[in-house]
Amino acid sequence: MDLTQKRCVPCEGGTPPLSPAEVAKHVRIAVDSFATAVELELRPSPWTLRRMVLAGAAIDHRPAVHFLASVPDERWITPVSPSLHWLAMEIKTVYSLLRDDEVEAARWLGAMRDTVFERPLPEALSAEAAGIQNDWSLIEALFQRTADPFNQCLSKRMDFRTESFVRNGTESPLGFLDIEALGLCRLALDRGIQPAVGHVTLPLGLLQV
């Protein structure tokens, strides 16, 4: 994989890539396993909950998305993580959009904007601040159903992720798959927006499964 070229570079002697159907199958297993763990009283981290909500959206696994997105705040927002409340606002905005509740979506989108732009993010996230603000703009474009701003922000997200990988690396090869952005792309299709960004970490073919 060559992130700078935005394309897959075959590995000599390596295993062939999974088909979109196979990827979707494994994502579904992961989402279902996580949902079961949460049902059994696992206290999820905000980051993982956001990832699994959008992973479920990416493969159109609506029952799991509705269950995970409606986990009570006290289960995953703790006093030690108030600086991550913007993640809660993002999940609530996405969930409102999935339910076509424009009023709730506007309320949570506004709350997320205040948290991301008006309040200082934790120092540990200072290098990621521009990417987080771009994500807000990406979701606002979803809310407004505006295709060009959505795709512009989606393209910027790919650049921000590449920079983040250069700084921080990733825990596993699957970490390069931008499953969160794919979830937003699925929502874009639902709202009449055609994603038009080609990138190695954003296999839009997965949305056709």
PyRosetta script that sets phi, psi and omega in degrees:
from pyrosetta import init, pose_from_sequence

init()
pose = pose_from_sequence("MDLTQKRCVPCEGGTPPLSPAEVAKHVRIAVDSFATAVELELRPSPWTLRRMVLAGAAIDHRPAVHFLASVPDERWITPVSPSLHWLAMEIKTVYSLLRDDEVEAARWLGAMRDTVFERPLPEALSAEAAGIQNDWSLIEALFQRTADPFNQCLSKRMDFRTESFVRNGTESPLGFLDIEALGLCRLALDRGIQPAVGHVTLPLGLLQV")
pose.set_psi(1, 130.6)
pose.set_omega(1, -180.0)
pose.set_phi(2, -121.6)
pose.set_psi(2, 100.7)
pose.set_omega(2, -175.9)
pose.set_phi(3, -68.8)
pose.set_psi(3, -29.0)
pose.set_omega(3, -178.1)
pose.set_phi(4, -70.8)
pose.set_psi(4, -30.9)
pose.set_omega(4, 179.2)
pose.set_phi(5, -90.0)
pose.set_psi(5, -6.5)
pose.set_omega(5, 179.7)
pose.set_phi(6, 57.9)
pose.set_psi(6, 37.0)
pose.set_omega(6, 178.9)
pose.set_phi(7, -151.6)
pose.set_psi(7, 161.0)
pose.set_omega(7, 177.6)
pose.set_phi(8, -82.8)
pose.set_psi(8, 133.7)
pose.set_omega(8, 174.6)
pose.set_phi(9, -109.9)
pose.set_psi(9, 114.2)
pose.set_omega(9, -175.6)
pose.set_phi(10, -57.4)
pose.set_psi(10, 137.5)
pose.set_omega(10, 176.8)
pose.set_phi(11, -87.0)
pose.set_psi(11, 126.0)
pose.set_omega(11, -179.1)
pose.set_phi(12, -62.6)
pose.set_psi(12, 122.9)
pose.set_omega(12, 179.4)
pose.set_phi(13, 76.8)
pose.set_psi(13, 3.9)
pose.set_omega(13, -177.7)
pose.set_phi(14, -82.3)
pose.set_psi(14, 173.3)
pose.set_omega(14, 179.2)
pose.set_phi(15, -76.4)
pose.set_psi(15, 146.4)
pose.set_omega(15, 179.3)
pose.set_phi(16, -66.6)
pose.set_psi(16, 151.4)
pose.set_omega(16, -179.3)
pose.set_phi(17, -67.6)
pose.set_psi(17, 152.8)
pose.set_omega(17, 176.4)
pose.set_phi(18, -70.9)
pose.set_psi(18, 148.9)
pose.set_omega(18, 174.1)
pose.set_phi(19, -73.5)
pose.set_psi(19, 159.4)
pose.set_omega(19, 176.7)
pose.set_phi(20, -54.7)
pose.set_psi(20, -38.2)
pose.set_omega(20, 179.5)
pose.set_phi(21, -64.3)
pose.set_psi(21, -38.7)
pose.set_omega(21, 179.0)
pose.set_phi(22, -68.6)
pose.set_psi(22, -41.0)
pose.set_omega(22, 177.5)
pose.set_phi(23, -61.3)
pose.set_psi(23, -46.0)
pose.set_omega(23, -179.7)
pose.set_phi(24, -60.2)
pose.set_psi(24, -39.1)
pose.set_omega(24, 179.1)
pose.set_phi(25, -61.2)
pose.set_psi(25, -45.5)
pose.set_omega(25, -178.5)
pose.set_phi(26, -69.9)
pose.set_psi(26, -36.5)
pose.set_omega(26, 176.7)
pose.set_phi(27, -63.3)
pose.set_psi(27, -41.7)
pose.set_omega(27, 179.6)
pose.set_phi(28, -62.3)
pose.set_psi(28, -42.0)
pose.set_omega(28, 178.1)
pose.set_phi(29, -60.4)
pose.set_psi(29, -43.4)
pose.set_omega(29, -179.7)
pose.set_phi(30, -64.3)
pose.set_psi(30, -43.9)
pose.set_omega(30, -179.1)
pose.set_phi(31, -65.3)
pose.set_psi(31, -44.1)
pose.set_omega(31, 179.7)
pose.set_phi(32, -63.7)
pose.set_psi(32, -40.3)
pose.set_omega(32, 179.6)
pose.set_phi(33, -64.8)
pose.set_psi(33, -40.9)
pose.set_omega(33, 178.7)
pose.set_phi(34, -66.1)
pose.set_psi(34, -42.9)
pose.set_omega(34, 179.3)
pose.set_phi(35, -61.4)
pose.set_psi(35, -39.4)
pose.set_omega(35, 177.8)
pose.set_phi(36, -63.7)
pose.set_psi(36, -42.2)
pose.set_omega(36, 179.4)
pose.set_phi(37, -63.0)
pose.set_psi(37, -40.7)
pose.set_omega(37, 178.4)
pose.set_phi(38, -65.6)
pose.set_psi(38, -40.5)
pose.set_omega(38, 177.8)
pose.set_phi(39, -61.4)
pose.set_psi(39, -29.9)
pose.set_omega(39, 179.0)
pose.set_phi(40, -90.4)
pose.set_psi(40, 21.6)
pose.set_omega(40, 171.9)
pose.set_phi(41, 82.2)
pose.set_psi(41, 16.6)
pose.set_omega(41, 169.1)
pose.set_phi(42, -60.8)
pose.set_psi(42, 136.6)
pose.set_omega(42, 174.1)
pose.set_phi(43, -93.0)
pose.set_psi(43, 104.1)
pose.set_omega(43, -174.5)
pose.set_phi(44, -77.3)
pose.set_psi(44, 152.0)
pose.set_omega(44, 172.8)
pose.set_phi(45, -78.9)
pose.set_psi(45, 151.7)
pose.set_omega(45, 177.8)
pose.set_phi(46, -56.2)
pose.set_psi(46, -40.0)
pose.set_omega(46, -178.4)
pose.set_phi(47, -62.9)
pose.set_psi(47, -46.6)
pose.set_omega(47, -177.1)
pose.set_phi(48, -69.3)
pose.set_psi(48, -38.2)
pose.set_omega(48, 179.0)
pose.set_phi(49, -62.6)
pose.set_psi(49, -44.9)
pose.set_omega(49, 177.7)
pose.set_phi(50, -59.4)
pose.set_psi(50, -44.5)
pose.set_omega(50, -178.4)
pose.set_phi(51, -62.4)
pose.set_psi(51, -42.5)
pose.set_omega(51, -176.4)
pose.set_phi(52, -74.8)
pose.set_psi(52, -33.8)
pose.set_omega(52, 174.6)
pose.set_phi(53, -60.4)
pose.set_psi(53, -47.0)
pose.set_omega(53, -178.0)
pose.set_phi(54, -75.5)
pose.set_psi(54, -29.3)
pose.set_omega(54, 174.0)
pose.set_phi(55, -64.0)
pose.set_psi(55, -42.7)
pose.set_omega(55, 176.4)
pose.set_phi(56, -61.8)
pose.set_psi(56, -39.7)
pose.set_omega(56, 177.4)
pose.set_phi(57, -64.1)
pose.set_psi(57, -39.4)
pose.set_omega(57, -177.1)
pose.set_phi(58, -59.0)
pose.set_psi(58, -38.5)
pose.set_omega(58, -179.4)
pose.set_phi(59, -99.4)
pose.set_psi(59, 11.7)
pose.set_omega(59, 176.7)
pose.set_phi(60, 60.8)
pose.set_psi(60, 39.3)
pose.set_omega(60, 178.2)
pose.set_phi(61, -94.9)
pose.set_psi(61, 74.1)
pose.set_omega(61, -170.0)
pose.set_phi(62, -63.6)
pose.set_psi(62, -40.1)
pose.set_omega(62, 179.6)
pose.set_phi(63, -56.8)
pose.set_psi(63, -43.4)
pose.set_omega(63, 179.5)
pose.set_phi(64, -67.1)
pose.set_psi(64, -39.3)
pose.set_omega(64, 178.9)
pose.set_phi(65, -61.2)
pose.set_psi(65, -46.7)
pose.set_omega(65, -178.6)
pose.set_phi(66, -64.3)
pose.set_psi(66, -38.4)
pose.set_omega(66, 178.5)
pose.set_phi(67, -66.4)
pose.set_psi(67, -50.0)
pose.set_omega(67, -175.2)
pose.set_phi(68, -68.6)
pose.set_psi(68, -39.9)
pose.set_omega(68, -177.4)
pose.set_phi(69, -69.8)
pose.set_psi(69, -18.4)
pose.set_omega(69, -179.4)
pose.set_phi(70, -101.6)
pose.set_psi(70, 12.3)
pose.set_omega(70, 174.8)
pose.set_phi(71, -60.3)
pose.set_psi(71, 129.1)
pose.set_omega(71, -177.9)
pose.set_phi(72, -55.7)
pose.set_psi(72, 142.0)
pose.set_omega(72, -176.8)
pose.set_phi(73, -53.8)
pose.set_psi(73, -40.3)
pose.set_omega(73, -175.3)
pose.set_phi(74, -65.1)
pose.set_psi(74, -13.8)
pose.set_omega(74, 178.5)
pose.set_phi(75, -77.4)
pose.set_psi(75, -23.7)
pose.set_omega(75, -173.0)
pose.set_phi(76, -137.5)
pose.set_psi(76, -13.5)
pose.set_omega(76, 173.1)
pose.set_phi(77, -99.4)
pose.set_psi(77, 114.1)
pose.set_omega(77, -175.3)
pose.set_phi(78, -114.0)
pose.set_psi(78, 163.2)
pose.set_omega(78, 178.7)
pose.set_phi(79, -59.3)
pose.set_psi(79, -22.3)
pose.set_omega(79, -178.2)
pose.set_phi(80, -86.2)
pose.set_psi(80, -3.7)
pose.set_omega(80, -178.9)
pose.set_phi(81, -128.4)
pose.set_psi(81, 40.3)
pose.set_omega(81, -179.5)
pose.set_phi(82, -65.4)
pose.set_psi(82, -25.0)
pose.set_omega(82, -179.2)
pose.set_phi(83, -71.9)
pose.set_psi(83, -8.2)
pose.set_omega(83, 178.1)
pose.set_phi(84, -101.4)
pose.set_psi(84, 15.9)
pose.set_omega(84, -178.5)
pose.set_phi(85, -63.7)
pose.set_psi(85, -22.8)
pose.set_omega(85, 177.0)
pose.set_phi(86, -61.8)
pose.set_psi(86, -30.6)
pose.set_omega(86, 175.9)
pose.set_phi(87, -64.6)
pose.set_psi(87, -39.6)
pose.set_omega(87, 177.3)
pose.set_phi(88, -61.8)
pose.set_psi(88, -43.6)
pose.set_omega(88, 179.8)
pose.set_phi(89, -62.9)
pose.set_psi(89, -38.3)
pose.set_omega(89, 179.8)
pose.set_phi(90, -64.7)
pose.set_psi(90, -45.9)
pose.set_omega(90, 179.6)
pose.set_phi(91, -61.4)
pose.set_psi(91, -43.5)
pose.set_omega(91, -178.9)
pose.set_phi(92, -66.9)
pose.set_psi(92, -35.6)
pose.set_omega(92, 177.5)
pose.set_phi(93, -65.3)
pose.set_psi(93, -48.8)
pose.set_omega(93, -179.9)
pose.set_phi(94, -60.2)
pose.set_psi(94, -43.3)
pose.set_omega(94, -179.9)
pose.set_phi(95, -62.6)
pose.set_psi(95, -39.3)
pose.set_omega(95, 178.2)
pose.set_phi(96, -64.8)
pose.set_psi(96, -40.5)
pose.set_omega(96, 178.3)
pose.set_phi(97, -65.3)
pose.set_psi(97, -39.4)
pose.set_omega(97, 178.5)
pose.set_phi(98, -62.1)
pose.set_psi(98, -30.6)
pose.set_omega(98, -179.9)
pose.set_phi(99, -93.4)
pose.set_psi(99, 6.4)
pose.set_omega(99, -178.4)
pose.set_phi(100, 56.8)
pose.set_psi(100, 34.0)
pose.set_omega(100, 176.9)
pose.set_phi(101, -99.1)
pose.set_psi(101, 88.6)
pose.set_omega(101, -173.6)
pose.set_phi(102, -66.6)
pose.set_psi(102, -34.9)
pose.set_omega(102, -178.7)
pose.set_phi(103, -65.1)
pose.set_psi(103, -48.8)
pose.set_omega(103, 178.2)
pose.set_phi(104, -64.5)
pose.set_psi(104, -39.4)
pose.set_omega(104, 179.4)
pose.set_phi(105, -60.6)
pose.set_psi(105, -43.1)
pose.set_omega(105, 179.3)
pose.set_phi(106, -63.1)
pose.set_psi(106, -39.8)
pose.set_omega(106, -178.8)
pose.set_phi(107, -64.4)
pose.set_psi(107, -47.6)
pose.set_omega(107, -177.7)
pose.set_phi(108, -72.6)
pose.set_psi(108, -33.3)
pose.set_omega(108, 177.4)
pose.set_phi(109, -64.0)
pose.set_psi(109, -40.0)
pose.set_omega(109, 176.7)
pose.set_phi(110, -65.4)
pose.set_psi(110, -41.0)
pose.set_omega(110, 178.5)
pose.set_phi(111, -64.9)
pose.set_psi(111, -38.7)
pose.set_omega(111, 178.3)
pose.set_phi(112, -65.2)
pose.set_psi(112, -39.2)
pose.set_omega(112, 179.9)
pose.set_phi(113, -61.6)
pose.set_psi(113, -45.1)
pose.set_omega(113, 179.1)
pose.set_phi(114, -59.0)
pose.set_psi(114, -40.9)
pose.set_omega(114, -177.6)
pose.set_phi(115, -70.0)
pose.set_psi(115, -38.3)
pose.set_omega(115, -174.8)
pose.set_phi(116, -81.9)
pose.set_psi(116, -38.5)
pose.set_omega(116, -173.0)
pose.set_phi(117, -100.8)
pose.set_psi(117, -31.0)
pose.set_omega(117, -172.2)
pose.set_phi(118, -98.1)
pose.set_psi(118, -20.3)
pose.set_omega(118, -178.8)
pose.set_phi(119, -115.2)
pose.set_psi(119, 145.1)
pose.set_omega(119, -179.7)
pose.set_phi(120, -68.1)
pose.set_psi(120, 133.2)
pose.set_omega(120, 174.4)
pose.set_phi(121, -75.6)
pose.set_psi(121, 160.2)
pose.set_omega(121, 178.0)
pose.set_phi(122, -57.6)
pose.set_psi(122, 147.9)
pose.set_omega(122, -177.1)
pose.set_phi(123, -55.5)
pose.set_psi(123, -34.8)
pose.set_omega(123, -179.2)
pose.set_phi(124, -64.2)
pose.set_psi(124, -20.0)
pose.set_omega(124, -178.8)
pose.set_phi(125, -104.9)
pose.set_psi(125, 8.5)
pose.set_omega(125, -175.1)
pose.set_phi(126, -58.8)
pose.set_psi(126, -37.6)
pose.set_omega(126, -179.5)
pose.set_phi(127, -71.1)
pose.set_psi(127, -20.2)
pose.set_omega(127, -177.8)
pose.set_phi(128, -98.5)
pose.set_psi(128, 1.2)
pose.set_omega(128, -171.8)
pose.set_phi(129, -58.5)
pose.set_psi(129, -44.3)
pose.set_omega(129, -178.2)
pose.set_phi(130, -62.9)
pose.set_psi(130, -38.1)
pose.set_omega(130, 178.1)
pose.set_phi(131, -67.6)
pose.set_psi(131, -38.4)
pose.set_omega(131, 178.6)
pose.set_phi(132, -66.1)
pose.set_psi(132, -41.3)
pose.set_omega(132, 177.6)
pose.set_phi(133, -65.8)
pose.set_psi(133, -36.2)
pose.set_omega(133, 176.4)
pose.set_phi(134, -65.2)
pose.set_psi(134, -36.4)
pose.set_omega(134, 177.1)
pose.set_phi(135, -62.3)
pose.set_psi(135, -38.2)
pose.set_omega(135, 176.3)
pose.set_phi(136, -60.8)
pose.set_psi(136, -44.5)
pose.set_omega(136, -179.9)
pose.set_phi(137, -64.1)
pose.set_psi(137, -35.1)
pose.set_omega(137, 177.3)
pose.set_phi(138, -62.1)
pose.set_psi(138, -45.4)
pose.set_omega(138, -179.2)
pose.set_phi(139, -71.6)
pose.set_psi(139, -33.7)
pose.set_omega(139, 175.9)
pose.set_phi(140, -62.7)
pose.set_psi(140, -39.7)
pose.set_omega(140, 177.4)
pose.set_phi(141, -63.1)
pose.set_psi(141, -35.9)
pose.set_omega(141, 174.2)
pose.set_phi(142, -61.6)
pose.set_psi(142, -46.9)
pose.set_omega(142, -179.4)
pose.set_phi(143, -59.7)
pose.set_psi(143, -42.3)
pose.set_omega(143, -177.9)
pose.set_phi(144, -80.7)
pose.set_psi(144, -9.7)
pose.set_omega(144, -177.6)
pose.set_phi(145, 59.6)
pose.set_psi(145, 43.2)
pose.set_omega(145, -179.2)
pose.set_phi(146, -108.5)
pose.set_psi(146, 114.2)
pose.set_omega(146, -171.0)
pose.set_phi(147, -69.6)
pose.set_psi(147, -47.4)
pose.set_omega(147, -175.4)
pose.set_phi(148, -62.5)
pose.set_psi(148, -50.4)
pose.set_omega(148, 176.5)
pose.set_phi(149, -59.8)
pose.set_psi(149, -37.4)
pose.set_omega(149, 178.6)
pose.set_phi(150, -59.6)
pose.set_psi(150, -49.5)
pose.set_omega(150, -177.6)
pose.set_phi(151, -70.1)
pose.set_psi(151, -31.9)
pose.set_omega(151, 175.5)
pose.set_phi(152, -64.0)
pose.set_psi(152, -45.3)
pose.set_omega(152, 179.3)
pose.set_phi(153, -68.8)
pose.set_psi(153, -34.6)
pose.set_omega(153, 177.7)
pose.set_phi(154, -64.5)
pose.set_psi(154, -41.4)
pose.set_omega(154, 177.4)
pose.set_phi(155, -63.7)
pose.set_psi(155, -41.8)
pose.set_omega(155, 177.7)
pose.set_phi(156, -63.3)
pose.set_psi(156, -36.3)
pose.set_omega(156, 179.1)
pose.set_phi(157, -59.7)
pose.set_psi(157, -40.3)
pose.set_omega(157, 179.1)
pose.set_phi(158, -61.4)
pose.set_psi(158, -40.7)
pose.set_omega(158, 178.7)
pose.set_phi(159, -66.6)
pose.set_psi(159, -43.3)
pose.set_omega(159, 179.2)
pose.set_phi(160, -62.7)
pose.set_psi(160, -39.2)
pose.set_omega(160, 179.3)
pose.set_phi(161, -65.7)
pose.set_psi(161, -40.1)
pose.set_omega(161, 177.5)
pose.set_phi(162, -60.9)
pose.set_psi(162, -44.8)
pose.set_omega(162, 178.2)
pose.set_phi(163, -62.4)
pose.set_psi(163, -38.6)
pose.set_omega(163, 179.6)
pose.set_phi(164, -65.5)
pose.set_psi(164, -40.4)
pose.set_omega(164, 178.5)
pose.set_phi(165, -64.1)
pose.set_psi(165, -38.2)
pose.set_omega(165, 178.5)
pose.set_phi(166, -63.2)
pose.set_psi(166, -40.2)
pose.set_omega(166, 180.0)
pose.set_phi(167, -74.5)
pose.set_psi(167, -45.6)
pose.set_omega(167, -166.1)
pose.set_phi(168, -112.7)
pose.set_psi(168, -16.2)
pose.set_omega(168, -172.9)
pose.set_phi(169, 71.9)
pose.set_psi(169, -168.2)
pose.set_omega(169, 176.9)
pose.set_phi(170, -146.4)
pose.set_psi(170, 156.4)
pose.set_omega(170, -173.1)
pose.set_phi(171, -73.9)
pose.set_psi(171, -27.1)
pose.set_omega(171, -176.0)
pose.set_phi(172, -157.0)
pose.set_psi(172, 161.5)
pose.set_omega(172, 177.4)
pose.set_phi(173, -56.2)
pose.set_psi(173, -34.4)
pose.set_omega(173, 179.4)
pose.set_phi(174, -65.8)
pose.set_psi(174, -18.9)
pose.set_omega(174, 178.2)
pose.set_phi(175, -64.6)
pose.set_psi(175, -20.1)
pose.set_omega(175, 179.4)
pose.set_phi(176, -74.3)
pose.set_psi(176, -21.1)
pose.set_omega(176, 177.6)
pose.set_phi(177, -71.8)
pose.set_psi(177, 119.8)
pose.set_omega(177, -178.6)
pose.set_phi(178, -85.2)
pose.set_psi(178, 75.0)
pose.set_omega(178, -176.2)
pose.set_phi(179, -67.4)
pose.set_psi(179, -29.6)
pose.set_omega(179, 177.7)
pose.set_phi(180, -64.9)
pose.set_psi(180, -45.5)
pose.set_omega(180, 179.2)
pose.set_phi(181, -65.0)
pose.set_psi(181, -35.2)
pose.set_omega(181, 176.9)
pose.set_phi(182, -63.8)
pose.set_psi(182, -37.2)
pose.set_omega(182, 175.6)
pose.set_phi(183, -62.3)
pose.set_psi(183, -41.1)
pose.set_omega(183, 177.5)
pose.set_phi(184, -67.4)
pose.set_psi(184, -33.4)
pose.set_omega(184, 177.3)
pose.set_phi(185, -67.5)
pose.set_psi(185, -37.0)
pose.set_omega(185, 175.7)
pose.set_phi(186, -61.8)
pose.set_psi(186, -42.8)
pose.set_omega(186, 178.1)
pose.set_phi(187, -65.3)
pose.set_psi(187, -35.6)
pose.set_omega(187, 177.4)
pose.set_phi(188, -61.0)
pose.set_psi(188, -44.1)
pose.set_omega(188, 178.2)
pose.set_phi(189, -59.8)
pose.set_psi(189, -41.2)
pose.set_omega(189, 178.6)
pose.set_phi(190, -61.2)
pose.set_psi(190, -28.5)
pose.set_omega(190, -175.3)
pose.set_phi(191, -102.9)
pose.set_psi(191, 17.2)
pose.set_omega(191, 172.9)
pose.set_phi(192, 82.1)
pose.set_psi(192, 18.0)
pose.set_omega(192, 179.0)
pose.set_phi(193, -109.1)
pose.set_psi(193, 130.8)
pose.set_omega(193, 177.9)
pose.set_phi(194, -95.8)
pose.set_psi(194, 112.2)
pose.set_omega(194, 175.8)
pose.set_phi(195, -60.4)
pose.set_psi(195, 135.2)
pose.set_omega(195, -175.0)
pose.set_phi(196, -135.8)
pose.set_psi(196, 40.1)
pose.set_omega(196, -179.5)
pose.set_phi(197, -119.7)
pose.set_psi(197, 120.1)
pose.set_omega(197, 177.5)
pose.set_phi(198, -97.2)
pose.set_psi(198, 126.9)
pose.set_omega(198, -179.5)
pose.set_phi(199, -158.4)
pose.set_psi(199, 147.8)
pose.set_omega(199, -177.9)
pose.set_phi(200, -61.2)
pose.set_psi(200, -29.5)
pose.set_omega(200, -178.6)
pose.set_phi(201, -89.4)
pose.set_psi(201, 1.0)
pose.set_omega(201, -175.8)
pose.set_phi(202, -128.7)
pose.set_psi(202, 71.7)
pose.set_omega(202, -178.3)
pose.set_phi(203, -74.9)
pose.set_psi(203, 92.0)
pose.set_omega(203, -175.2)
pose.set_phi(204, -64.1)
pose.set_psi(204, -17.2)
pose.set_omega(204, 176.9)
pose.set_phi(205, -59.8)
pose.set_psi(205, -23.7)
pose.set_omega(205, 179.3)
pose.set_phi(206, -62.6)
pose.set_psi(206, -28.1)
pose.set_omega(206, -178.7)
pose.set_phi(207, -73.1)
pose.set_psi(207, -13.5)
pose.set_omega(207, -179.0)
pose.set_phi(208, -90.7)
pose.set_psi(208, -6.8)
pose.set_omega(208, -177.6)
pose.set_phi(209, -71.4)
pose.dump_pdb("model.pdb")
